């Protein structure tokens, strides 16, 4: 660090004078002591005393510099941050050449790049990044540079940071991501807000006009598709889907870019209203009055059919595409239905794209965000799933919402928060078997609280026997939790040190992380441990599968 960055020449001279004065006083004091210690040898005493006086000089000089630096550093950082806002690259460059750390922190841990991001100064952001500013830096409360940029409402600042590779899903101490900060920003228009949301959701916006026209076209075409299908159903209710789609496409082809398109918009509302109020045939009325409510059991049965290859039911994936979607926006509901079809085909990323479009058209619909969170669970992106489920629960508290978020929290190692969410789900729906089972498993992972896990097991099993006596998937999940509790109580006899060593060896052996020449030794160790403590290697391995969150996350996708 160049000392002139902090001190003027006059101040440095004053410090040197004070250090010299202190050293001379010390020299006089120490000389006579050294003379005595060296048996009256004046030459030797002088050399020794002068050496110690030089050390004294340096100590005083350094101490005074540090004290003065502390007084001026706050002012210097403030000036540096101010320059980052103002965009004075020349002044910034002068400070950097003088040795100032480009990532110097303010009182809350903010950097100059964060300040520039919050002030929408993209040119200054580029300058700082090119000169080595840390785009991944965080404040005291873990706020990221991207979060600062989002609050500025400047889409170019957000786009720059995403292109540079910042973590879009990073969370602060409150568990909020950059997407959550959109609600804190003061945007000039909803268009900017939607564009930034789209960027954070993983879509690239190359041209605002193009994006706007796409949304506009979507809003125009979707009602036409819906009305076209209605018209064909009136013509012949027995037409199959292929003919319906072909007919709708033909109608759109004729209407696109024509004057009929404009007239059509005017009569859409009347046609829809007419269709809804017309008397339906008995079969149609019966179908319309049926409530498509699905229990968690039915959802998991559908999930099992989708995963026949594994021959093992999967309790974690959420099936949401059979639940009735309620939206006041017909365009949004149409997008949701398209997303549901992709989800049925296990094309979760494609489904998420359509749900994201729907959330822009109907931003206050809690269920859309629940669907988005569920797709993140299906792909194993639990952190992003938490973000969407936070949004969903902010609009409406549901037991399924809390259950899904608990699932995400559990798979990211946040067991305490997961237990709280499972508890809230149970409070909203005391018959939620899955929440009892999930909380029981989480108790085991969160410090081996097997007694509480046993209570949840008994409660979940009693509800299952009463309400779902024939449900095989619930029975499988209950049996799995029983096995987990049994294995934990067996392994609990080990002291912590022995248990950690044993499980570490076992996990490395299972995941083939032990070199080949050590495999035989590892097998011997496993056999010895099993014989010593009274359980088989297979039992211990099953326990490791349960308690290791990484393994669980992989096998539940």
Backbone torsions as a table, in degrees:
resi	resn	phi	psi	omega
1	UNK	NA	127.1	175.6
2	UNK	-69.5	122.4	-175.3
3	UNK	-65.9	-22.7	179.6
4	UNK	-70.1	-14.5	176.5
5	UNK	-64.8	-32.0	-177.6
6	UNK	-104.6	-32.6	-169.4
7	UNK	-125.5	145.7	173.5
8	UNK	-81.4	166.4	179.6
9	UNK	-61.5	-37.7	179.8
10	UNK	-63.5	-42.3	-179.6
11	UNK	-66.7	-38.3	178.8
12	UNK	-65.7	-41.8	178.4
13	UNK	-62.7	-39.0	178.9
14	UNK	-64.0	-40.1	178.7
15	UNK	-65.9	-42.5	178.5
16	UNK	-61.6	-41.2	-179.9
17	UNK	-63.1	-42.3	179.6
18	UNK	-65.9	-41.2	179.3
19	UNK	-64.7	-38.9	178.8
20	UNK	-64.6	-42.6	179.7
21	UNK	-61.9	-44.7	179.4
22	UNK	-65.2	-38.4	-179.7
23	UNK	-67.2	-39.4	179.1
24	UNK	-65.5	-41.1	176.5
25	UNK	-61.4	-43.4	-178.7
26	UNK	-65.7	-36.6	180.0
27	UNK	-61.3	-42.5	179.8
28	UNK	-64.9	-38.5	-179.1
29	UNK	-69.4	-43.4	-173.3
30	UNK	-79.5	-23.8	-175.8
31	UNK	-60.2	-48.0	-176.8
32	UNK	-67.5	-32.5	176.8
33	UNK	-67.3	-42.6	178.7
34	UNK	-67.1	-35.8	178.5
35	UNK	-61.4	-41.6	178.9
36	UNK	-68.4	-43.2	-177.9
37	UNK	-67.8	-26.0	-178.3
38	UNK	-99.9	19.5	174.1
39	UNK	66.1	31.4	177.5
40	UNK	86.1	4.7	179.1
41	UNK	-76.2	101.0	-173.9
42	UNK	-65.6	-41.7	-177.8
43	UNK	-62.0	-46.8	-179.5
44	UNK	-67.1	-39.7	179.0
45	UNK	-63.7	-38.3	-179.3
46	UNK	-66.4	-45.2	-179.2
47	UNK	-61.9	-45.5	-179.0
48	UNK	-64.8	-43.2	-178.9
49	UNK	-65.4	-40.4	179.2
50	UNK	-65.4	-37.8	178.2
51	UNK	-62.8	-43.0	179.5
52	UNK	-69.6	-32.6	178.5
53	UNK	-67.4	-36.8	177.4
54	UNK	-64.6	-38.3	177.0
55	UNK	-64.4	-41.4	178.2
56	UNK	-61.8	-41.4	178.9
57	UNK	-59.1	-47.2	-177.2
58	UNK	-65.0	-38.4	179.4
59	UNK	-64.0	-45.6	179.7
60	UNK	-64.0	-43.0	-179.2
61	UNK	-60.9	-48.3	-179.0
62	UNK	-64.5	-40.8	-179.4
63	UNK	-62.9	-43.7	-179.7
64	UNK	-66.4	-37.7	177.3
65	UNK	-62.7	-43.9	-179.0
66	UNK	-63.9	-44.1	-179.9
67	UNK	-61.5	-42.1	179.8
68	UNK	-70.0	-34.8	179.4
69	UNK	-63.5	-41.4	179.3
70	UNK	-60.9	-36.6	-179.7
71	UNK	-69.3	-33.9	-173.1
72	UNK	-98.1	-17.3	-173.7
73	UNK	-63.3	-40.3	179.2
74	UNK	-59.6	-43.4	179.4
75	UNK	-66.9	-38.0	-179.2
76	UNK	-65.4	-45.0	179.7
77	UNK	-63.0	-40.7	178.4
78	UNK	-60.0	-42.6	179.3
79	UNK	-65.0	-39.5	-179.7
80	UNK	-64.3	-43.3	178.6
81	UNK	-65.1	-38.8	179.5
82	UNK	-63.4	-39.1	178.0
83	UNK	-66.6	-34.3	178.4
84	UNK	-64.0	-33.6	178.0
85	UNK	-76.0	-45.4	-174.8
86	UNK	-70.4	-26.3	178.9
87	UNK	85.2	26.3	179.0
88	UNK	-85.2	87.9	-175.6
89	UNK	-65.6	-35.1	-178.9
90	UNK	-63.5	-45.6	179.2
91	UNK	-66.9	-39.5	177.3
92	UNK	-61.6	-43.4	-179.3
93	UNK	-63.1	-36.6	178.4
94	UNK	-62.2	-45.0	179.5
95	UNK	-65.3	-39.9	-179.4
96	UNK	-67.6	-41.2	177.9
97	UNK	-64.8	-29.8	178.4
98	UNK	-74.4	-9.7	175.1
99	UNK	112.7	5.7	-179.9
100	UNK	-69.8	134.7	178.5
101	UNK	-66.3	125.5	-176.9
102	UNK	-66.1	-21.9	179.2
103	UNK	-104.3	26.4	177.6
104	UNK	-58.0	143.0	-172.1
105	UNK	-103.2	145.7	171.7
106	UNK	-82.3	-170.9	-174.1
107	UNK	-65.5	-28.1	179.4
108	UNK	-99.9	8.9	179.8
109	UNK	88.2	9.4	-179.1
110	UNK	-78.3	149.6	177.8
111	UNK	-104.7	169.3	178.4
112	UNK	-62.3	-35.1	178.9
113	UNK	-64.4	-38.5	177.4
114	UNK	-64.1	-42.8	-179.8
115	UNK	-63.9	-42.8	178.2
116	UNK	-64.2	-37.4	178.8
117	UNK	-65.2	-41.5	-179.1
118	UNK	-68.6	-25.7	-178.1
119	UNK	-94.4	5.4	177.3
120	UNK	66.0	23.1	-179.0
121	UNK	-91.0	85.7	-174.2
122	UNK	-67.3	-38.8	179.4
123	UNK	-60.4	-42.8	177.8
124	UNK	-66.7	-35.6	176.5
125	UNK	-60.5	-45.3	178.9
126	UNK	-60.6	-44.0	179.7
127	UNK	-60.0	-46.5	-177.9
128	UNK	-66.5	-41.9	179.9
129	UNK	-65.1	-42.2	179.0
130	UNK	-64.1	-24.7	179.1
131	UNK	-96.1	14.9	170.7
132	UNK	98.3	12.9	178.9
133	UNK	-63.4	141.9	-177.2
134	UNK	-81.6	110.6	-179.3
135	UNK	-75.0	-16.0	-178.1
136	UNK	-97.2	6.6	-178.0
137	UNK	-63.1	154.1	179.4
138	UNK	-133.6	153.4	178.7
139	UNK	-83.3	-173.0	-179.6
140	UNK	-59.7	-38.0	-179.8
141	UNK	-97.4	23.4	173.8
142	UNK	70.3	18.7	174.9
143	UNK	-70.3	137.0	-176.2
144	UNK	-99.3	166.4	176.9
145	UNK	-61.7	-37.4	179.5
146	UNK	-62.7	-37.1	178.6
147	UNK	-64.0	-39.1	175.6
148	UNK	-61.8	-42.5	-178.1
149	UNK	-65.6	-38.4	179.7
150	UNK	-63.4	-42.4	-179.1
151	UNK	-66.3	-21.3	178.2
152	UNK	-73.6	-22.2	-178.5
153	UNK	75.0	16.0	-178.9
154	UNK	-100.2	110.5	-175.8
155	UNK	-66.1	-31.7	179.4
156	UNK	-66.7	-37.0	178.0
157	UNK	-65.7	-43.0	178.8
158	UNK	-64.4	-44.7	-178.7
159	UNK	-62.7	-40.1	179.8
160	UNK	-60.3	-46.7	-177.4
161	UNK	-67.3	-38.7	178.5
162	UNK	-65.2	-41.1	178.0
163	UNK	-63.8	-30.5	179.7
164	UNK	-79.6	-8.5	172.7
165	UNK	99.8	25.2	177.1
166	UNK	-69.7	159.2	179.7
167	UNK	-83.2	108.6	-177.8
168	UNK	-67.3	-28.8	-175.3
169	UNK	-93.9	7.1	-179.9
170	UNK	-61.5	143.4	-178.1
171	UNK	-114.1	149.6	171.8
172	UNK	-91.4	-172.6	-176.2
173	UNK	-62.9	-22.7	179.9
174	UNK	-88.7	1.2	-179.7
175	UNK	81.5	12.5	-179.3
176	UNK	-92.2	144.0	174.7
177	UNK	-104.4	178.2	179.3
178	UNK	-59.3	-33.0	179.3
179	UNK	-62.1	-36.0	178.7
180	UNK	-68.2	-27.4	-177.4
181	UNK	-72.7	-11.2	177.7
182	UNK	-58.7	-35.8	-178.0
183	UNK	-69.2	-19.4	-178.4
184	UNK	-90.2	-12.1	-173.6
185	UNK	-84.3	157.0	177.6
186	UNK	-108.8	90.2	-175.0
187	UNK	-85.1	147.8	178.1
188	UNK	-70.2	-29.2	-179.6
189	UNK	-155.2	161.5	176.7
190	UNK	-66.7	-25.3	178.5
191	UNK	-62.1	-45.2	178.6
192	UNK	-64.3	-42.5	179.5
193	UNK	-59.2	-45.3	-179.8
194	UNK	-67.1	-37.2	178.9
195	UNK	-63.9	-43.8	179.5
196	UNK	-66.2	-40.7	177.2
197	UNK	-60.7	-40.0	179.1
198	UNK	-64.2	-41.5	177.2
199	UNK	-60.0	-45.7	-177.9
200	UNK	-68.4	-25.6	178.6
201	UNK	-83.8	0.5	172.7
202	UNK	101.6	10.7	179.2
203	UNK	-101.6	142.2	179.9
204	UNK	-94.9	126.3	178.3
205	UNK	-106.4	107.3	-178.1
206	UNK	-93.0	-22.6	-178.6
207	UNK	-152.3	120.1	-175.9
208	UNK	-63.3	-38.1	-179.8
209	UNK	-65.2	-40.1	178.6
210	UNK	-63.2	-45.3	-179.7
211	UNK	-61.9	-42.7	-179.6
212	UNK	-62.5	-40.6	-179.2
213	UNK	-68.2	-33.0	177.9
214	UNK	-63.7	-46.2	179.7
215	UNK	-63.5	-41.2	179.5
216	UNK	-62.6	-43.6	-179.8
217	UNK	-64.7	-40.0	178.6
218	UNK	-60.7	-43.7	179.6
219	UNK	-62.9	-28.8	-179.2
220	UNK	-81.5	-42.8	-171.6
221	UNK	-77.9	-36.3	-175.0
222	UNK	-61.8	-46.7	176.6
223	UNK	-59.5	-34.4	179.8
224	UNK	-65.4	-40.0	178.0
225	UNK	-61.7	-46.4	-178.2
226	UNK	-60.5	-49.0	-178.2
227	UNK	-65.9	-35.6	177.6
228	UNK	-61.3	-42.5	178.4
229	UNK	-63.0	-41.7	179.2
230	UNK	-60.0	-44.8	-179.0
231	UNK	-60.9	-44.8	-179.2
232	UNK	-67.3	-31.4	177.2
233	UNK	-66.7	-35.2	177.1
234	UNK	-68.9	-36.5	-179.3
235	UNK	-64.7	-47.7	-179.7
236	UNK	-153.8	103.7	-177.8
237	UNK	-64.0	-16.1	-176.1
238	UNK	-91.9	1.5	-179.9
239	UNK	-62.5	139.9	178.6
240	UNK	-81.9	173.1	-173.9
241	UNK	-62.7	-36.0	-177.5
242	UNK	-63.2	-44.5	-179.9
243	UNK	-65.3	-39.7	179.3
244	UNK	-60.4	-48.5	-178.7
245	UNK	-63.4	-42.8	179.3
246	UNK	-61.8	-42.8	179.7
247	UNK	-63.8	-42.6	178.9
248	UNK	-63.1	-41.0	179.7
249	UNK	-62.9	-38.6	178.6
250	UNK	-64.3	-41.1	178.6
251	UNK	-62.1	-45.5	-179.0
252	UNK	-63.3	-37.9	179.7
253	UNK	-61.8	-40.5	179.8
254	UNK	-71.0	-32.9	-171.6
255	UNK	-91.1	-21.7	-174.0
256	UNK	-61.7	132.8	177.8
257	UNK	60.8	27.2	178.8
258	UNK	-119.4	169.0	179.3
259	UNK	-68.5	-24.7	178.0
260	UNK	-60.8	-33.9	-179.7
261	UNK	-57.8	-42.5	-178.9
262	UNK	-69.6	-41.9	179.7
263	UNK	-65.2	-35.8	-176.6
264	UNK	-60.2	-38.7	-179.2
265	UNK	-59.3	-34.9	-176.4
266	UNK	-68.9	-35.7	-173.0
267	UNK	-97.0	-0.9	-178.4
268	UNK	-56.4	-49.9	-175.7
269	UNK	-58.6	-42.3	-177.5
270	UNK	-67.6	-39.5	180.0
271	UNK	-65.6	-45.1	-179.9
272	UNK	-61.6	-46.1	-179.9
273	UNK	-61.0	-42.6	179.3
274	UNK	-59.9	-43.2	-179.3
275	UNK	-64.8	-40.0	-175.9
276	UNK	-70.6	-35.0	-174.9
277	UNK	-90.2	-11.0	179.5
278	UNK	-67.5	143.5	176.0
279	UNK	-62.9	137.9	-179.4
280	UNK	-101.0	154.3	173.0
281	UNK	-60.7	157.7	-177.2
282	UNK	-51.9	-42.0	-178.3
283	UNK	-64.5	-39.7	-179.3
284	UNK	-67.1	-40.7	-179.7
285	UNK	-62.3	-43.4	-179.3
286	UNK	-61.8	-42.3	179.6
287	UNK	-65.2	-41.9	-177.7
288	UNK	-66.2	-32.3	-177.2
289	UNK	-82.1	-13.6	178.7
290	UNK	-71.6	132.3	179.6
291	UNK	-89.5	118.7	-176.0
292	UNK	-79.6	49.3	179.1
293	UNK	-79.8	135.8	-179.9
294	UNK	-124.0	132.2	175.4
295	UNK	-76.4	166.9	176.4
296	UNK	-61.3	-29.7	179.3
297	UNK	-62.3	-47.6	180.0
298	UNK	-62.3	-39.3	179.5
299	UNK	-60.8	-43.4	-177.6
300	UNK	-75.7	-24.9	173.1
301	UNK	-65.6	-41.7	176.1
302	UNK	-62.7	-39.4	179.7
303	UNK	-64.3	-36.7	179.5
304	UNK	-65.8	-40.3	178.3
305	UNK	-61.8	-30.4	-179.1
306	UNK	-76.6	-18.0	-174.4
307	UNK	-123.3	44.6	-178.6
308	UNK	-62.5	-27.6	-177.0
309	UNK	-61.5	-37.1	-176.9
310	UNK	-78.7	-20.3	-177.8
311	UNK	56.9	22.4	-177.9
312	UNK	-137.3	125.6	-179.2
313	UNK	-66.7	150.2	-175.9
314	UNK	-121.7	110.3	-174.6
315	UNK	-79.0	-13.8	-168.7
316	UNK	-88.2	-33.6	-175.5
317	UNK	-73.3	137.6	-175.5
318	UNK	-100.1	128.7	174.5
319	UNK	-98.9	113.7	-175.6
320	UNK	-118.0	-7.7	-170.1
321	UNK	-78.3	-6.7	179.7
322	UNK	-98.7	-1.9	-178.0
323	UNK	-88.4	139.0	-176.7
324	UNK	-63.6	129.5	178.4
325	UNK	-93.9	128.8	178.5
326	UNK	-109.4	118.2	178.3
327	UNK	-145.7	136.9	176.9
328	UNK	-78.0	-8.0	-178.5
329	UNK	-107.8	111.2	-177.3
330	UNK	-62.8	-32.2	177.9
331	UNK	-64.7	-43.2	179.8
332	UNK	-63.5	-42.0	-179.4
333	UNK	-65.0	-36.9	177.5
334	UNK	-64.3	-41.8	177.8
335	UNK	-63.3	-39.2	179.6
336	UNK	-62.9	-41.4	-179.6
337	UNK	-64.4	-37.8	176.3
338	UNK	-63.9	-43.9	177.4
339	UNK	-60.9	-38.2	179.1
340	UNK	-62.6	-38.8	179.1
341	UNK	-64.5	-40.7	176.5
342	UNK	-64.9	-38.4	180.0
343	UNK	-63.8	-37.6	177.5
344	UNK	-61.8	-30.5	179.9
345	UNK	-88.7	9.3	-178.1
346	UNK	65.9	19.9	176.0
347	UNK	-95.2	74.6	-169.1
348	UNK	-70.3	-36.3	179.1
349	UNK	-64.7	-40.6	177.7
350	UNK	-64.9	-40.7	178.8
351	UNK	-61.0	-42.0	-177.7
352	UNK	-63.4	-34.9	179.0
353	UNK	-61.9	-43.5	-179.1
354	UNK	-71.3	-36.0	175.9
355	UNK	-63.8	-36.8	179.3
356	UNK	-64.0	-42.2	176.7
357	UNK	-61.7	-40.5	-179.7
358	UNK	-64.3	-36.3	-179.1
359	UNK	-66.9	-27.2	176.9
360	UNK	-72.0	-38.7	-179.6
361	UNK	-76.4	-30.4	-179.2
362	UNK	-133.1	72.8	-169.3
363	UNK	-69.6	-13.7	-178.0
364	UNK	-103.9	13.0	-178.9
365	UNK	-87.8	108.3	-176.3
366	UNK	-61.3	-33.6	-172.6
367	UNK	-71.9	-29.1	177.0
368	UNK	-61.8	-44.1	179.5
369	UNK	-67.7	-30.4	175.3
370	UNK	-65.0	-42.1	176.6
371	UNK	-60.9	-42.8	-179.6
372	UNK	-63.8	-41.3	177.0
373	UNK	-63.0	-38.6	179.6
374	UNK	-64.8	-39.3	178.1
375	UNK	-66.3	-35.1	176.3
376	UNK	-64.7	-35.7	175.5
377	UNK	-63.9	-42.5	-179.3
378	UNK	-62.5	-31.5	179.8
379	UNK	-94.2	-3.5	179.7
380	UNK	82.0	9.5	178.6
381	UNK	-90.4	76.0	-170.9
382	UNK	-71.1	-33.1	-179.4
383	UNK	-63.2	-46.2	178.7
384	UNK	-68.6	-33.1	176.2
385	UNK	-59.1	-39.3	178.1
386	UNK	-61.6	-41.3	-179.7
387	UNK	-60.1	-47.1	-179.2
388	UNK	-67.2	-40.0	-178.4
389	UNK	-70.7	-31.6	172.4
390	UNK	-58.6	-43.3	-179.7
391	UNK	-64.6	-44.6	-179.7
392	UNK	-60.7	-45.6	-177.9
393	UNK	-70.8	-22.7	177.3
394	UNK	-68.8	-25.4	178.2
395	UNK	-90.2	-38.1	-178.2
396	UNK	-154.6	130.6	178.7
397	UNK	-85.8	117.6	177.9
398	UNK	-131.1	153.5	179.8
399	UNK	-66.7	-35.2	178.6
400	UNK	-68.3	-35.4	177.5
401	UNK	-63.9	-46.4	179.0
402	UNK	-66.5	-38.6	178.5
403	UNK	-62.0	-45.4	-178.6
404	UNK	-65.2	-41.5	179.1
405	UNK	-67.3	-36.7	176.7
406	UNK	-60.8	-40.1	177.8
407	UNK	-59.2	-44.4	178.8
408	UNK	-64.9	-44.3	-178.9
409	UNK	-62.7	-40.3	179.6
410	UNK	-62.4	-41.6	-177.3
411	UNK	-79.3	-5.2	171.9
412	UNK	-107.3	11.5	175.0
413	UNK	82.4	7.1	179.8
414	UNK	-94.4	71.3	-170.8
415	UNK	-67.2	-39.3	-178.0
416	UNK	-62.2	-45.6	178.3
417	UNK	-66.5	-35.4	179.0
418	UNK	-63.1	-42.5	179.3
419	UNK	-60.8	-41.3	179.0
420	UNK	-62.3	-40.6	-179.6
421	UNK	-70.5	-39.7	175.4
422	UNK	-59.5	-40.4	-179.8
423	UNK	-63.5	-41.9	178.4
424	UNK	-64.7	-38.2	178.2
425	UNK	-62.9	-39.9	179.4
426	UNK	-68.1	-36.9	178.3
427	UNK	-63.2	-38.3	179.6
428	UNK	-76.7	-30.7	179.6
429	UNK	-142.3	92.4	-176.7
430	UNK	-62.8	-12.7	179.8
431	UNK	-100.3	16.0	-178.7
432	UNK	-79.1	91.7	-176.5
433	UNK	-59.9	-41.7	-176.8
434	UNK	-61.0	-35.4	-179.5
435	UNK	-69.4	-36.8	176.3
436	UNK	-64.5	-44.3	-179.4
437	UNK	-65.9	-45.0	179.7
438	UNK	-62.4	-42.4	179.2
439	UNK	-66.4	-37.0	177.7
440	UNK	-60.8	-45.5	178.1
441	UNK	-63.4	-38.5	-179.1
442	UNK	-67.2	-36.5	176.0
443	UNK	-57.8	-40.4	179.9
444	UNK	-64.9	-44.0	-178.9
445	UNK	-70.5	-33.5	-177.8
446	UNK	-87.5	68.4	173.4
447	UNK	86.8	11.3	175.7
448	UNK	67.1	44.3	-179.8
449	UNK	-83.5	73.6	-169.5
450	UNK	-73.8	-24.9	178.9
451	UNK	-66.0	-43.6	176.5
452	UNK	-66.0	-37.2	177.8
453	UNK	-62.3	-38.9	179.7
454	UNK	-64.8	-38.2	176.9
455	UNK	-62.1	-44.6	179.1
456	UNK	-65.0	-37.0	177.9
457	UNK	-61.3	-47.4	-178.7
458	UNK	-63.3	-41.3	-179.8
459	UNK	-66.6	-46.8	179.4
460	UNK	-61.6	-39.3	-179.2
461	UNK	-67.7	-38.6	179.8
462	UNK	-66.6	-39.6	177.9
463	UNK	-66.1	-40.2	-179.9
464	UNK	-62.2	-44.3	-179.1
465	UNK	-64.5	-35.3	-176.9
466	UNK	-78.7	-43.7	-172.5
467	UNK	-102.0	-31.7	-175.5
468	UNK	-131.6	61.1	-172.8
469	UNK	-64.0	-26.7	-176.3
470	UNK	-101.5	4.0	-174.4
471	UNK	-77.0	114.0	-176.1
472	UNK	-76.6	-31.8	-178.4
473	UNK	-69.3	-45.2	175.9
474	UNK	-58.5	-39.9	-179.8
475	UNK	-64.3	-39.5	177.8
476	UNK	-61.4	-44.9	-179.2
477	UNK	-64.9	-39.1	177.8
478	UNK	-65.5	-44.4	178.3
479	UNK	-62.0	-36.7	179.4
480	UNK	-65.3	-41.2	178.0
481	UNK	-66.7	-37.7	176.0
482	UNK	-58.4	-45.4	179.9
483	UNK	-62.4	-41.0	179.8
484	UNK	-62.5	-45.1	179.6
485	UNK	-64.3	-42.0	-179.4
486	UNK	-63.1	-45.1	179.7
487	UNK	-65.6	-38.4	-179.5
488	UNK	-64.2	-42.4	-179.8
489	UNK	-65.4	-32.3	175.9
490	UNK	-67.8	-48.9	-177.7
491	UNK	-71.7	-17.2	-177.2
492	UNK	-68.6	-12.1	179.3
493	UNK	-73.6	-16.9	179.9
494	UNK	-76.5	147.3	171.6
495	UNK	-72.5	161.7	-173.3
496	UNK	-57.3	-43.3	-176.3
497	UNK	-64.9	-45.9	-179.7
498	UNK	-65.7	-40.2	-178.7
499	UNK	-64.5	-44.2	179.9
500	UNK	-61.3	-43.2	-179.3
501	UNK	-63.7	-46.3	-177.8
502	UNK	-63.2	-48.7	-178.1
503	UNK	-67.0	-32.9	178.2
504	UNK	-65.4	-45.6	178.1
505	UNK	-61.5	-44.8	-177.8
506	UNK	-62.1	-44.5	-177.7
507	UNK	-67.2	-41.4	178.9
508	UNK	-64.5	-38.6	178.7
509	UNK	-65.5	-43.9	-177.5
510	UNK	-65.3	-40.2	-177.1
511	UNK	-90.6	11.8	177.1
512	UNK	58.4	32.6	178.3
513	UNK	-90.8	-7.0	175.4
514	UNK	-87.6	131.4	178.0
515	UNK	-54.9	152.8	-174.3
516	UNK	-56.0	-40.5	-176.3
517	UNK	-70.4	-10.0	178.1
518	UNK	-103.8	-3.1	-175.5
519	UNK	-62.1	-44.9	-178.9
520	UNK	-60.9	-42.6	177.8
521	UNK	-62.7	-38.7	179.7
522	UNK	-64.3	-40.6	178.7
523	UNK	-61.7	-42.2	178.4
524	UNK	-61.4	-43.4	179.8
525	UNK	-61.6	-40.2	-179.8
526	UNK	-66.3	-42.1	179.1
527	UNK	-63.9	-44.0	179.0
528	UNK	-59.8	-44.8	-179.4
529	UNK	-63.1	-40.8	-178.1
530	UNK	-65.1	-44.2	-180.0
531	UNK	-66.9	-36.2	-176.7
532	UNK	-68.7	-40.0	-171.9
533	UNK	-107.9	-1.3	168.7
534	UNK	86.2	27.1	173.5
535	UNK	-141.9	157.6	-175.9
536	UNK	-81.3	160.1	176.9
537	UNK	-62.2	-36.0	179.6
538	UNK	-63.4	-38.7	178.4
539	UNK	-64.5	-44.7	179.8
540	UNK	-65.1	-38.4	178.9
541	UNK	-63.7	-40.1	177.7
542	UNK	-62.2	-37.9	178.4
543	UNK	-64.4	-44.3	179.8
544	UNK	-61.2	-38.2	178.4
545	UNK	-60.2	-38.7	-179.1
546	UNK	-71.6	-46.9	-169.8
547	UNK	-83.9	-16.2	179.5
548	UNK	-84.3	110.7	-172.6
549	UNK	-66.0	-35.2	-179.6
550	UNK	-62.4	-44.9	179.8
551	UNK	-61.7	-44.7	-178.5
552	UNK	-62.0	-43.2	-178.3
553	UNK	-60.8	-41.1	-178.6
554	UNK	-65.5	-41.8	-172.3
555	UNK	-85.2	-5.0	179.2
556	UNK	-104.9	4.3	179.0
557	UNK	-76.7	NA	NA
